[in-house]
Protein backbone atom coordinates (compact mmCIF):
# COMPACT_ATOMS: atom_id res chain seq x y z
CA UNK A 1 0.00 0.00 0.00
CA UNK A 2 1.32 3.45 -0.92
CA UNK A 3 2.11 6.03 1.72
CA UNK A 4 -0.37 8.87 2.13
CA UNK A 5 0.93 12.14 0.66
CA UNK A 6 1.66 14.94 3.09
CA UNK A 7 0.07 18.32 2.54
CA UNK A 8 0.32 21.74 4.12
CA UNK A 9 -2.79 23.23 5.70
CA UNK A 10 -3.99 26.33 3.82
CA UNK A 11 -4.72 28.07 7.13
CA UNK A 12 -1.89 27.22 9.55
CA UNK A 13 0.71 25.83 7.09
CA UNK A 14 1.24 22.69 9.22
CA UNK A 15 2.01 19.38 7.54
CA UNK A 16 -0.74 16.73 7.72
CA UNK A 17 -1.97 13.60 5.95
CA UNK A 18 -5.31 14.25 4.23
CA UNK A 19 -8.01 11.60 4.21
CA UNK A 20 -9.28 12.67 0.78
CA UNK A 21 -7.61 14.25 -2.24
CA UNK A 22 -9.70 17.44 -2.12
CA UNK A 23 -9.04 18.27 1.56
CA UNK A 24 -6.51 21.08 2.02
CA UNK A 25 -7.00 21.78 5.75
CA UNK A 26 -5.77 19.87 8.79
CA UNK A 27 -8.85 20.02 11.06
CA UNK A 28 -12.56 20.91 10.79
CA UNK A 29 -12.03 24.31 12.41
CA UNK A 30 -9.49 25.25 9.75
CA UNK A 31 -11.85 23.89 7.09
CA UNK A 32 -14.48 26.39 8.22
CA UNK A 33 -11.96 29.25 8.24
CA UNK A 34 -10.76 28.31 4.75
CA UNK A 35 -14.35 28.13 3.45
CA UNK A 36 -15.08 31.62 4.78
CA UNK A 37 -11.91 32.96 3.12
CA UNK A 38 -12.90 31.40 -0.21
CA UNK A 39 -16.42 32.84 0.08
CA UNK A 40 -15.00 36.31 0.75
CA UNK A 41 -12.78 36.04 -2.35
CA UNK A 42 -15.78 34.99 -4.45
CA UNK A 43 -17.80 37.98 -3.21
CA UNK A 44 -14.97 40.39 -4.11
CA UNK A 45 -14.64 38.87 -7.59
CA UNK A 46 -18.41 39.04 -8.15
CA UNK A 47 -18.50 42.69 -7.09
CA UNK A 48 -15.61 43.52 -9.43
CA UNK A 49 -17.37 41.68 -12.26
CA UNK A 50 -20.59 43.67 -11.63
CA UNK A 51 -18.68 46.97 -11.64
CA UNK A 52 -16.89 46.01 -14.86
CA UNK A 53 -20.18 45.12 -16.56
CA UNK A 54 -21.75 48.47 -15.59
CA UNK A 55 -19.06 50.48 -17.40
N, C-alpha and C positions, 0 to 999 in steps of 0.2 A: 504494500500500500504506500502511495506517495505521501510525502510530508505535506502538511498544510502550509500554504504560503503565508508569510508574515506581511502585515500591512501596518501603515501608520494611521492613527486616528486623525480625522480631519479637524477635530476640535482641540485635542490636547497633544497631538503629535507623538503619542506613546505607541510602541510596537504592540501588536496583538495578532492573534490568529482568528480570522473571521470564519463564521459558521457557513456563510453563503457568499457567493461571488459578488453580490451587489451591495454588501454591507461594508461601509467605510468608516464606522465608528466603533469604539471599543465597549460601550455600555449603553443601555437604553436612555439614560439621562443625556448622554452626548448625542444620541440619535435624535432626540427631541430638539436639542440646541441646533444641530446641523440642519434639521428640517425647517426651523424658523429662519435660519440664515438664508437658505435657498429660497424660501417664500419671499423674504424681503428683497432679494436680488430680482426675482421674477416681477415683483411689483414695480421696482425701479425701471426695469426694462420695458414693462407695459406702459408706464407713464411716459417714458421717452418716445416710445413708438407712437402714442397718441399725440404728443406734441409735434412730432415730425409729420404726421399725417395732416394736422391742422394747417401747416404752412405750406 
